[in-house]
């Protein structure tokens, strides 16, 4: 079945290429198109998991080995084993869930990104999937590097084009750090080639460093490991990560945390440790030291954060520290713990970033003090899922986050031969302290966000309408916790215009795609925009489904609003029309007649439920994943056993 990995790469690649020739008339179908292409890739990944021979997990399966550049001896070599299979499946799953999250929002919440260069967004995510899947399938050093680099450009644009207010600086920092690390890693890979005369990862792993002196292995491990450490990210090379996560859109944060960070740690398991065993032994104490510093530093940094997304980003530094500590032990237990923690972190942190995005959509901010607490009282289901994801991330037994950290610490208790046990016992103690601090910052976050009495009005989303009962009507106070966040295409007061357009904003900030007082379809004016308001209507013809201004009235509450389909009590003086949702989440989510609001929407359930199920499954049945990785790890560590 060598066609399977090739097809898994070809589906998103050709899906992206077809977008280059797609007519503009297909724009409304782009969300469905992205879901269909990524869904087909997910089906192929599920077939790969189902047909995998679990009796030979240490042997690459579905292999393809074809000449690529014969003059240089380069080959197009793909395959999957017990180490890479879970990561391939995780990548396909998270990509599909991101498309579902974006495409099923019907233009509100995350769906508004599909109104800003939608074809470019779908193209970017599909190319990103090609690079991520290819990295885990590649069995040639140079092919691995090519796929490793492919992901950088689409992730850069995902942050720079669709991110928050500081997106350009965050994207620039991301690309500079990762490119510099990649250059250093390429030097190390070419050095291995010069020493062994082969780029075949399978052959190099079986040789366990044969043909390379100890000094050469140390040099190669240092250069390759440095490049991988930037992507992981390892302290102190982590500084690009918080900004990238904070400014990236929700889909970008999910894929960055759920997959891209795993590419760095996967490189240690696939290349650095099995190919350079003596270099690994020499570097292990230093790797362990940096790992435990990252664990403690990440936890302390989380305690100091106000922004929810930034706190989750710093938590990744600590969790990746446990992964690196597991690798540093050079034992079957420790490396198994690292690989388990890799997958668990992708599931849990992906869910956390989905939740952070939904919270920001509802409240208009991710600043924890500004959220006001009491989420379990106002949004009980959303608050419950956030609590579940948090206790999974802090390592509660019975959930997936527990096993990786526990096995990594257990590996440090009895490290591999040739490693100083006393030093690793110290690492184990420090890592245990970091686990306690991890619990502390998640509990502090929950106390700020989910517990206590709400200190702000219930959030009201405004989709195509606007707020229910703005000044002038007896609806629920002016809770402008808008669906519009800076730079997005939605608007605070509905439609594509905006309340004021934030004059001078580069791409909107409280306004439409262009913003300004005279933005297109705009801001303080009818279809053509401009400061003139002949009949009001703030870019919401006849009030819309959530009605900013009742009837045909609007800004000035033109007489005759009594019969219009606008808000329950028109904003700023509009008349009375069809009842709007006052105190729900706007429009069709809660029902046009003001029915009971839903604090979790159907498209969010589609994105969250698979992750919740897998977190529970791997937490209650860890052997399901460990049975895959154990034989492969024993083979990779053969020279160190």
Secondary structure, 3 states (H helix, E strand, C coil): CCHHHHHHHHHHHHHHHHHCCCCHHHHHHHHHHHHHHHHHHHHHHHHHHHHCCCCCCCCCEEEEEEEEEHHHCEEEEEEECCCCHHHHHHHHHHHHHHHHHHHCCCCCHHHHHHHCCHHHHHHHHHHHHHHHHHHHHECEHHHHHHHHHHHHHHHHHHHHHHCCCCHHHHHHHHHHHHHHHHHHHHHHHHHHHHHHCCCEHHHHHHHCCCCCCHHHHHHHHHHHHHHHHHHHCCCCCCHHHHHHHHHCCHHHHHHHHHHHHHHHHHHHHHHHHHHCHHHHHHHHHHHHHHHHHHHHHHHHHHHCCCEHHHHHHHHHHHHHHHHHHHHHHCCHHHHHHHHHHHHHHHHHHHHHHHHHHHHHHHHCCCEHHHHCCCHHHHCHHHHHHHHHHHHHHCCCCCCHHHHHHHHHHHHHHCCCCCCCHHHHHHHHHHHHHHHHHHHHHHHHHHHHHCCCCCCCCCCCCCCCCCCCCCCCCCCCCCCCCCCCCCCCCCCCCCCCCCCCCCCCCCCCCCCCCCCCCCCCCCCCCCCCCCCCCCCCCCCCHHHCCCCCCCCCCCCCCCCCHHHCCCCCCCHHHCCCCCCCCCCCCCHHHHCCCCCCCCCCCHHHHHHHHHHHHHHHHHHHCCHHHHHHHHHHHHHHCHHHC
